[in-house]
């Protein structure tokens, strides 16, 4: 068996039997590979081990030099996106081909996992989000459709060349509809219930997608004798230290006579497309 596989590999390595200059002018096509291999019944049987009509070729069983295109890398920005049908998702991939970029027939992505078409075209023309034409970096801009569930979504990308060879790679996009609350804290973390202590409530809140799509950040302060929905700010006012740093804050004075013990202050964040998250702050009242 091994000697037959070795013979198969030798045949593939010697398809380009012409000079280097001639090989550059005419790449071997997949059809030509099949014509040469199918001369013997054994090779007809083994052709299925070599070529896959669903993925183009098996890189572990063929020397693709002077045959197949390559997807060097795939990138998606932002990596975490809400299903709002408005936040722009930019997909880019680096493509090359042994016979040059002119031999590339097309680059397409299956975006059905985010509610879009399963055969969307990437371009390398300097338009529609592509930065520079003919640099081998192909680009697609789209968005995540309403109703797509949260979670990591797989995005396959395929490139084909004019010789009939295909290569496939894939990446993932994290769909997240809810804001992310972190670094929630009270300063100081322990106070006296004398009605004199000033308390700074703060939390870092980041939206999936555009920060400006955050709708409201509030904190429930009923456990210290205040209102249930006190708004927090990221505009340099109401105790907020710096505007636009994603840290929302509010300065308050707990009500005198608040019972001693550990208090839970709940921070809530909502965005324009219905996402909601909560964070918890611990405060000790003495």
Secondary structure, 3 states (H helix, E strand, C coil): CHHHHHHHHHHHHCCCCCCHHHHHHCCCCHHHHHHHHCCCHHHHHHHHHHCCCCCCCCCCCCCCCCCCCEEEEEEEECCEECCCCCCCEEEEEEEECCCCHHHEEEEEECCHHHCCCCCEECECCCCCCCCCCCCCEEEEEECCCCCCCCEEEEEEEEEEECCCCEEEEEEEEEECCCCEEEEEEEECCEECCCCCCEEEEEEEEECCCCHHHEEEEEEECHHHCCCCCEECECCCCCCCCCCCCCEEEEEEECCCCCCCEEEEEEEEEEECCCCEEEEEEEEEEC
